[in-house]
Amino acid sequence: MTAADWDLVAAFHAQCSEQNLLRRWGRTRLTPRDLTRLLALAQCWIGLDANQRPLALLCVGPVSREPGVVDLGLQVADDHHRRGIGTALARQAARIARTRGAHTLTAFTQASNAPMLRLLERLGPTRRTRDGPYVEVRIALDACASDTLPHTRTAPT
């Protein structure tokens, strides 16, 4: 994804509830400037359904700037929750991160975001650090089971 994909991102966010947007972004509206800043820090992909409508957003990048540590950003449109899309994308993100030399995948989310916390636990053993109403989750990529990170084809970057 590039900044030129703003219309797809806006269409995706139009499918998300305010609650979903607040969980992912901490606010209910994103701007093209927000996307530009995100793209400066991470590689992002937008998932499309069979009709070319956006259904998910995935970002992986060294947001914390710790060597070998990459952050996972993930959001799935409300009407596509509980179908395994988020889990599949998180596994893909972990695989990409590991093949690019990362040893740890992190995610920063609301401590009350039980679906995301369960999803992260599916990737492997997690370590949680509470920060007020938020939690940082760390997953050691070398501890992930090989079946957790199946090899799938990725588009060239």
Solvent accessible surface area in square Angstrom, and as a share of the most:
residue,aa,sasa,rsa
1,M,46,0.21
2,T,81,0.47
3,A,52,0.40
4,A,95,0.74
5,D,40,0.21
6,W,58,0.20
7,D,112,0.58
8,L,56,0.28
9,V,1,0.00
10,A,40,0.31
11,A,46,0.36
12,F,0,0.00
13,H,19,0.08
14,A,89,0.69
15,Q,62,0.28
16,C,13,0.08
17,S,47,0.31
18,E,119,0.53
19,Q,115,0.51
20,N,15,0.08
21,L,12,0.06
22,L,75,0.37
23,R,71,0.26
24,R,62,0.23
25,W,49,0.17
26,G,49,0.47
27,R,109,0.40
28,T,56,0.32
29,R,168,0.61
30,L,13,0.06
31,T,38,0.22
32,P,71,0.45
33,R,169,0.62
34,D,15,0.08
35,L,4,0.02
36,T,75,0.44
37,R,128,0.47
38,L,27,0.13
39,L,41,0.21
40,A,87,0.67
41,L,58,0.29
42,A,11,0.09
43,Q,64,0.28
44,C,4,0.02
45,W,62,0.22
46,I,29,0.15
47,G,24,0.24
48,L,71,0.35
49,D,24,0.13
50,A,104,0.80
51,N,103,0.53
52,Q,121,0.54
53,R,135,0.49
54,P,9,0.05
55,L,21,0.11
56,A,0,0.00
57,L,3,0.02
58,L,7,0.03
59,C,3,0.02
60,V,11,0.06
61,G,3,0.03
62,P,72,0.45
63,V,64,0.37
64,S,59,0.38
65,R,176,0.64
66,E,67,0.30
67,P,121,0.76
68,G,27,0.26
69,V,5,0.03
70,V,22,0.12
71,D,34,0.18
72,L,6,0.03
73,G,6,0.05
74,L,15,0.07
75,Q,5,0.02
76,V,15,0.09
77,A,0,0.00
78,D,48,0.25
79,D,92,0.47
80,H,26,0.12
81,H,78,0.35
82,R,223,0.81
83,R,154,0.56
84,G,43,0.41
85,I,40,0.20
86,G,10,0.10
87,T,15,0.09
88,A,60,0.46
89,L,42,0.21
90,A,0,0.00
91,R,75,0.27
92,Q,31,0.14
93,A,0,0.00
94,A,0,0.00
95,R,24,0.09
96,I,8,0.04
97,A,2,0.02
98,R,84,0.31
99,T,96,0.56
100,R,134,0.49
101,G,61,0.58
102,A,11,0.09
103,H,101,0.45
104,T,15,0.09
105,L,0,0.00
106,T,7,0.04
107,A,2,0.01
108,F,114,0.48
109,T,9,0.05
110,Q,45,0.20
111,A,25,0.19
112,S,90,0.58
113,N,14,0.07
114,A,44,0.34
115,P,66,0.41
116,M,26,0.12
117,L,14,0.07
118,R,110,0.40
119,L,17,0.08
120,L,1,0.01
121,E,84,0.38
122,R,120,0.44
123,L,1,0.00
124,G,16,0.15
125,P,92,0.58
126,T,43,0.25
127,R,151,0.55
128,R,111,0.40
129,T,74,0.43
130,R,162,0.59
131,D,87,0.45
132,G,51,0.49
133,P,91,0.57
134,Y,74,0.28
135,V,6,0.03
136,E,46,0.20
137,V,1,0.01
138,R,38,0.14
139,I,1,0.00
140,A,44,0.34
141,L,1,0.00
142,D,116,0.60
143,A,52,0.40
144,C,8,0.05
145,A,53,0.41
146,S,98,0.63
147,D,116,0.60
148,T,14,0.08
149,L,11,0.05
150,P,63,0.40
151,H,152,0.68
152,T,59,0.35
153,R,230,0.84
154,T,58,0.34
155,A,70,0.54
156,P,131,0.82
157,T,118,0.68
